């Protein structure tokens, strides 16, 4: 799990923070425990003995935001590790009907945002559109998405 904050003040007493996070988790009767905290250039990474639940995330976020060494407004996101996966959409018209204009990545993004089946999908990069062949009007669209390491978002989308 990583928390994006300015880590300068937080780094001063990491063992105390691990202890307090574990106390917060114990208070909500969680079996999850923080093992250690690692600081990189942008994030505070808290490693745990289990995959954290939403209630674990809330308890950890509440603790991090309540510490005097972190301004709550500095906490940008609290999230589990993610992987980048790609989805391939086939049999899409490359040119708009009755025009000589081809589909753009901005148009693909707009369509994805307006379609309910993509509600939980977060793009990792701009969609890429590849024309199948010179004489064909068909395209393949490649979409890179952020997903949990278990690929749960991709699996639910595909099924």
N, C-alpha and C positions, 0 to 999 in steps of 0.2 A: 504494500500500500504506500502511496506517496502523497505528501502534502506539499503544495507549492507555497512557500513563504520566504521571507527574508530570514535566513537561518542564523545570522550573526549572533543575536542575543540568545537564541534557543540552545546553541551549542555549548554554553558554559557549564551546564550540569545535566548531561544526558542520562546518567544513572538515576538521578532523581526523577526525571521525566518517565523513564521506563517503569520505575516503582509506582508513580502516580497513575500512569495509564493502566497498569495491572490492577491497581486498587479500584479504578473506575470500572474496569471490566468485571471485577469480582462483585462490585456493588449491583450490577445488573444480572448477576448469576450466570455469567458467560464462562465457558470452558476455555476460551481463547486467552492467551497471554502474550504480551509483547516480549520478544527475546532481546532485541537491541535496536538502537536507532543509528542510522547512518546518514550523514549529511553530504550531499553533493553540491554542485554549484548552484542549482536551482531548487532543490527539494530536500525535505526531511523524509527519509524512507524508514518506515517502522516495520520491522519484520516480526511476524507472529508465528505461533506454533500451529495454527489452523488457518483456513480461509475464513476471513471475517464475515460476519452476517451484517445486514443493514443496521441492526441495533448496536453491534460492536462499532461500526463506523461512526454512528451518532455519538456514542460514548467517547470515542477517541477524539472526534472533532470538537465536542464540547470541552474536553480537557485542554486540547491544544489552544482553542480560542480563549480559554479562561486564564491561561498562564500570563503572568505579568511580563514575561520576556517576548511575547508575541502580541502584536496589535491584531485584533480579530479581523480587521479590514484587509490585512496582509494575506490571510488564508484564502488562496484562490480556488483550490479544489482538493477534495479528499477522495481518492479513488483507488481501486484495486489495480494491480498490474494488468496491462493490456497487450494484445498482440495485433499486428496489422495483417489483415486477410484481404483477399480480393474476391470480388464477385464478377462473373462474366455474364452479360446479358446479350443474347444472340437474336438474330432476325429482327433487327430494328431498321426502319427506313433511314437511309443516309441523307437523302434529299427530302425537303418538305414537298408535299403533294403539289403538283402543277407549278413548281418553282425550280430555280436552279441554285437554291440556297441550301447548304448542308446544315445538319444539326450541330450545335455547339455544346461545349461542356457546361456553359452557364445555363443553357436550356435544359440539359440533363439534370443539373442540380435543382433547378426550379421544379421540374417534374417530380423528382425524388422527394423534395420537401412537401409537395402538395399531395403526395400519395400516402395513405394511412399505413400501408404495409412497410414503409420505410421509417416509421415514427421513431424507433429505437436505434436507428442506424446513424452513426457519426462518420462522416467522410474523413479519411486520413490524407487525401490529396484530391486534386481535381479529377473528374472522370476523364478517361481517355477514350476517344472514338477512333476506330480503325475501320476503314472501308474494306469489305471482304475481297473485292477485286476491282480492277479498273472499269470493267463493263457492268458491274453489279450496282444496284441501288441499295444493297443491304450493308449493314454495319454491325460490328461487335463493340459493345461498350464495356470497358473494364473499370470497376469501381473498387478502390481501396477503402476499407472500413476499419475502424477501431473496434476490437472485440475483446471479450474476456479470454483468458488463456484456454478455457474449455471450449471456445468457439460457440458459446450458447446463443449469441445474437444471430450468427450466420445459420446455425442449425434451425432456430425458430423461423427465420426468414425463408430458408429453403423448403422447410416442411409446410 
